[in-house]
Amino acid sequence: MRMEELVQEKLRHVFQDASIVFDKSRFAGGLTNYNYIMNIQGIEYVIRQPGGMTEQIIDRKIEGVNNNIASEYGVNSDCIYFDEDSGIKISICIKNSQNMAQANPSTPQNMEAVAGLMKKIHSFPKHFLNHFDWQKELAKYERIIQQQRGDFFYDYTTQKEKLIDFVQKNIKSTSLVPCHNDTVPENFVIDGTGRTYLIDWEYSGMNDPCWDVAAYILESKLSIEAIDYLTQSYFGHPLTPEEELKIKSFMMAQDLLWTVWALIRHYNGDDFLEYCCFRYERFRKNSKIMTKSSHCSIASMVLS
């Protein structure tokens, strides 16, 4: 059964209405998955159609548990249906909402909201059962590409080893707290009252909080002034050398990890090659800069 047909079957089952047709006319974005807004029985829902190869990339059972924990603490949208086998999810659409990318991820007000929400998540009393380890995730993605008989960039192994060596030499300690691990501005949603949510918990797991901070900086392409404002809002003090080095290292790790993630989608026939090349080229440039001197600014790494 095609995924679209399965989504329609789930919709008819959940809402007990055999006449429902899966309507894809209102696309609500997504990279890992494809999200669509539908009005069903007078209420607007976000219907998640899982993207290609996600059954190998994502552990949906873990996602389901973490998704519930995030909802329990009031930071997630309300989910009414979650299928651990297919990854199909139905959530109530947040009213009068826009995401941070639409609203501008670098305004002081929005960065304060993001920093406050990240601090709340990183302080959840209930911990996630899994550990998000970027090197283990990377190895998993590599195995999938090998199964696809896909190729890597010609200098991939050398560049990866340089990064791992750099991280091992420079990051002396990490802490493990509940993290979202995909804090792109599109995942922060502001409703009509100004309340901010963080959605899409597929990559969530215990990790160092600097990973989430680094991801928002990188994905939002923040300026040096915005970076200073966000980090001051989050940490409550100017970055220590250790915190700054962690953020820089995690930015490089993220570009490499999501490069290989994008390669999986590319070899599956999805249009991700340009995205893949952009991230790898930025990783390559930053790796070269950081290997020579770790004193470059975070902002210069964002814009590489």
Order of alpha helices (4+ residues) and beta strands (2+ residues): alpha-beta-beta-alpha-alpha-beta-beta-beta-alpha-alpha-alpha-alpha-beta-beta-beta-beta-alpha-alpha-alpha-alpha-alpha
